[in-house]
Amino acid sequence: MAQVVIALGSNLHHPHRQLQKAASFLESLSENGILTSVIYKSEPVGPSENDFLNGVIVIQTELPPEQLFNELKAQEKKQGRPSRYPKWTARTIDLDIIAYDNLVVETDTLIIPHQEYTRRLFVLLPLKDIFPDWKDPVSAQHVDTLIEQAPDLEIVRTTLNW
């Protein structure tokens, strides 16, 4: 069984509700419940005007990486995200595989760990909530080092619940 870290983000159509729907979906995929970070509010990266709500959820699954990826994309579509969209725009839900155990995957359709996560405080801070001693499976850098090196971003912890 694999331990999978999934980053979630939303800034359209009631973002908190979108995160809650996605969390319920992820719980249905997980063999042993889920672990959740704090929910953060962050400024958008790119052209979007609305702030995002972000968090990280950890699941335990028997699904292989490609199948899990396809399930996540189907859920994004179900929650109203179009299959084709400009990069870094507003979205109802974004579900990214940050890590799948310590596996490193690079195919035409899937890259694990997610290639941008080390530059995203809205992933790194929630990741640290769950795994304070996290080390990147590629570089072996500690999460604190990754946080220090990430570009600045306005981000705050919220009191919202999953």
N, C-alpha and C positions, 0 to 999 in steps of 0.2 A: 504494500500500500504506500502510495506517495503522499508526502506532505507538500501542498501547493499553496503558494502565496499569490493572492490576487488583489490587484489595486482596483479601486472603484472611484469613479468621478461622475458628477452630474452638475449641470447648471441650467437645465430647462425643465419646464412642466413639473413644478414642485420637486426640486432636487432631493429633499429629504425623503419624500415618499419613493422616489426612484431608487435611492440607495436601499431603503427598506425592502422594496420588491426584489431587488437584486440579491440582498442578503438572504431572503427566504428561498430564492432559487438556489443559491450556493449551498445553503443548509440542506436542501433536498438532494444535492449531489454528494454531500460529504457523508462518509461512513460513520464518523464519530463526532458529529456536531461541528461547530465552527469556533474559531477564536477571532475576536474583533478588536480593532484598534479604537482609539478615540476618533470621532468624526471631526475633520478640520475644515475650515473655510479659507479658501485661498484666492488670490487674484488670478485671472486667466493668464495662460501663456499663449501668446499669439493674438489673433484678431478678435476673439470673443469679448463682449462687453460685460457679461454677467460673471460674478464671482462663482467659483465652484465649491461644492462640498466634496470632500475626498476622504477615503479611509482605506484600510487594508483588512482583508479577511483571509484566514488560513483554513483550508479544508483538507481532509484526508480522502483520497480517492483511488480507485482501481482503474479509472479511465486513463488510457494512454494520452500523451500530450496532444497529439493531433485531434483526437476525438473530443477531449476537453475544450480545446480551442474552438472547435466547431459548435459545441454546446454553448459556449460563451457568446459567440457571434450570433447564434440563433436567439439567445435571450436578449441581446442588444436590439435585435430587430423587433422582437416581441414587445419591447419597451419603447418602441418608436424611433430607434436610431436607423437612419437609412444605410444601406449597404455601401453606397458610394458617397463620400463626403469630403470636403476640403480638410486638410490637416489643421488641427488646433482650433477648430470652430466649436461653437456651442453644441451641446449634445445632451440627450436625455440620460444616457448612461454609457459609460466606458468601462469595460472589464478587461484588464490586462494581466496576463500571467507574468508575474515578476520572477518567480522561481518554482521549479518542480523538482523537489529534493535538491540535490546538487548537480542536476543534469544540465549540460550545456548543449543546446540544439540550435542548428542554423540550417533551415531549409528555405525554399522559395516562399513558403507561406507562414513560417513560424520561426521566431527567434526567442530563445530562452537562455539566460535571463533577458527580460525586456531590455532592448538596447538603450532606452532613454532614462531608465529609472534612477541611475546614479546621479543624474543631473536634476532630479525633481524632488524638491523638499516635500511636496504634497504626497509623495510615496515614501520617502526616507523617514520622515517624522512618525507617521503611523506605523511603519515597519519597526522602528525602534521601540514603540509602545509595546509591541508583542515580543520582539526579539532584541533586547538591549545589547546582546553580544553578537548580533548578526555580522557575518563576514560575506562579502561578495564572492560567489563561487568562481568567478573568473580571475579577479585581481587579488582576492584574499584581503581586501581592505575592510577594516572595521566600519560599522555604520556611522560612528562618530566622525571618522575621517571623511567618509562620503558626504556627510551633512556639512562639514566645514568647507569642503570643496565645491559644493553645489552652488549654482547661481542664486543670488538673493531673490526672495519672493515674499510678498506680504502674505502671511499665513498665521491663523490663530486657531487654538483649540476651541471647540464648541462644547456645549452641554447636551447636544442632541443625542438621543439614544437610537440604537439600531432597531 
